[in-house]
């Protein structure tokens, strides 16, 4: 039987998917034959270059759960994963700071190069609606098997994690069973989404106008500077369907958005097409951004340039954006030794929307180079919570007639040395034949509730375009 090193040496060019799976099985078998009982935690990685493949189509053809998908904004880091070789989970109501600390403590004992994919509740002190229960306070997992595309190279890999005293034979057999179930056939065409039976809003437009009027009165009294209020849009379909179809049929592949997907159980999934990075960390270097202020190209109706120009000259949107910039700098100061927030404001162009956007680079202090410190400082950003933060969070729970679940929470990946999180907006949760869409609008002094209602529509327009339905 070939040794693992011999098999790797023989792979001089990318293999077909079937060849790659067969090779991984041999590698795992060879490793099992030479393995001895581990006295400490063992972490093994097996990987093979494969011919170019679409990770989303590959993921759609698999029947192993949970399913994960991540694509960064630059589309040079794409991962599709199935199963859980290892996981970090928590499911108790309490402050988000507790969740962040629990994740940090756990990740400190993991393999430094392994990335765990997952997400958090927006506000873990809020009781969650039933359709959010499968997502827990947070879940982060190392997939059993993953197909990744990074800087143009496609790799199929699998992970084997064994704890001290564990029956290693059981672990090897489990991984081999998962590899045996991998569908290596060329992905077939995807089906269309079923028809929609109904569309309802929570709150409806009348309730929204009344709530906004109360909030604007609080602004006049000086009680708050900004708050983001969200709306839940419920789509009821004629039948159950795979939620991954939303990603597969997304009609704007070139948009500057992160794409995130987590399906903990069949036909129950959270997904996001978010333009907003929470942060990217490598060791002590941090990249974050302010993203607030929105304009619809369709509303302008005169092309990209005019939409950008109007947004960059909007007093209300510039003021809203400055709230976000100033707050991010203020919240980073305790944990950073240097902060470089751009002076100017950019326009981030998406397919239907334009956002005000400013980049920020920072250096973390030695005592703050863990992700718990960064998450505590940055989440929730003023673009999804408000100013002041604590008051806004309190009001969001009181004013919104639904729980946010993972909407607007941090989603992405984490390892010991690096992490990247996006803000889970432009998102939805699918459960059976129901899909709940979420969108939010920032209210500041001078906001027009009717215009903000239109903005809520604009922010779900791309997801609705997948269903061929317009608001």
Buried (B, 14 or more C-beta within 10 A) or exposed (E): EBBBEEBBEEBEEBBEBEBBBBBBBBBBBBBBEEBEEBEEBBBBBBBBBBEEBBBBBBBBBBEBBBBBBBBBBEBEBBBBBBBBBBBBBBBEEEEBEBBBBBBBEBBEEBBEEBBBBBBBBBBBEBEBBEBBEBBBBBBBBBBBBBBBBEEEEBBBBBBBBBEEEBEBEEBBEBBBEBBEBBBBEEBEEBEEBBEBEEBEBBBEEEBBBEBBEEBBEBBEEEEBBBBBBBBBBBBEBEEBBBBBBBBBBBEBEEBBBBBBBBBBEEBBBBBBBBBBBBBBBEEBEBBBBBBBBBBBBEBBEEEEEBBBBBBBEBEBBBBBBBBBBBBBBEBBEEBBEEBEBBEEBBBBBBBBBBBBBBBBBBBBBEEBBBBBBBBBBBBBBBBBBBBBBEBBBBBBEEBBEBBBBBBBBBBBBBBBEBBBBBBBBBBBBBBBBBBBBBBBBBBBBEBEBEEBBBBBBBBBBBBBBBBEBEE
